[in-house]
Amino acid sequence: MTETLKKSDFRFFHRLRVRWAEVDMQKIVFNAHYLMYFDTAIADYWRALALPYEEAMQSLGGDLYVRKATVEFNASARVDDVLDVGMKCVRVGNSSILFLGGLFRGDELLVTCDLVYVYADPATQTSKPVPPLLREILAGYEAGESMREVVTGNWDAVGEGAGKVRREVFIDEQRIPKELEWDEHDAIAVHAVARNRLGQAIATGRLVQESPGLGRVGRMAVNRILRGGGHGEAVLRALENAAAARGDKEIMLHAQRSAENFYARLGYAPHGEPFEEAGIAHIEMRRKL
């Protein structure tokens, strides 16, 4: 590790604020908490890779176990400090992965950390080679590549992925009755599905024709673990592009009130009064194309 690390050395950051419970009698962060900060950042790093960790590891056929953690202290953080934890993958060996972490207050480097993980069989916890696809994902992320792809198509083409995300979000998570989730519009809609680099569906939405020149977006859903990563926006923009390509002049949607600010940030404005749909508060929102 080195004290010459700079924020510009990292693509990924996790931001946190020091809590009162993390400060010791010296009025600085207790040393053991820094490992927790870096571990928290690692969990968020996997989200930046568009990988829901447990599901991704099951798909790859292994899991990661910490082999070694080394922390070097340069200066101390104090209560209410806002910290940026940088994390990057610096080397992938045969079965090991080395991450380098840097914890910053502003531009000041406070703590550095080396984290060595071993990729192993979860049943026996014996090491095994890091899968080539995981190597590619880690290298691609650090090189600045996109971690997702959005495809559009009909139900026959992308329905399996769209249906998976919708079942997880609407039926399992939000407990919407399944008979309300599937309807005749699926067969005629344009569907968009975001996939990570493992090919897993992580977000979806659909576009139907409400009336001439007016498209209607619906069934917008994002994997619970990966929300906030821009995947919903990417799906929505793909559907807007599909609507514009067929000549629509405006898009409407029924937004859950909990997502109203998300759509407002993307240029949608409320239209009419709030209402309830499938037992959940909604509001219609529209945007000119």
C-alpha angles and dihedrals in degrees: 000000000000139000090221093077113129132194089247088066090072133068094186129059134174115200123211140162122229111249126216091244090060096060122090132210090280086063092242131104110285107249097239091060092068090070088053089052092053092045090051089051091051090055089053091046089063089053088053086056087055088242120136092214104222095041092045094051091048089053091050093047099236146060140225125250127187111248100173138003122190122183127191120194121212101161138350133257121222136207114296093014112144107227133192114209111203118201132183138169107238103172140013115197129182094289103350134081123200120207124189119208131193124188114206136188100200103316094331115110109223106168137008128200139191114204119189117194127188120212108224148162105271092214096056101015089225117142123259134177118286106253114253091234092056089049089053093049094051093046092045094052094050088048091056098254124151116262097208143048125206118209129183129204146117126298093268091056103042106006095107092061094038092050093050094055093044093050091051095047107032104027103029102030104029094029095227109167110259092230088064094048101059119057143155093272093073091072094056103030130102106241127202122201128185114209130189122226091272087061093249117147108240105166139015146175139167139224126213132174109258094178137327107309094003121098124193122213118202147150091052108175136162129192106268095234095049101049115131093036097104095255095121091050091050091053092047093050090050090053091047090053090051090050093049091048092058092047104263115155099195140025126214131185141172104240123199105238089240088062097042094104091050092057093041089057088055094054103271121136129201116262118195130337129322117266141178124255124178087351093303127110112249140173129200114241131184140195131189115234 
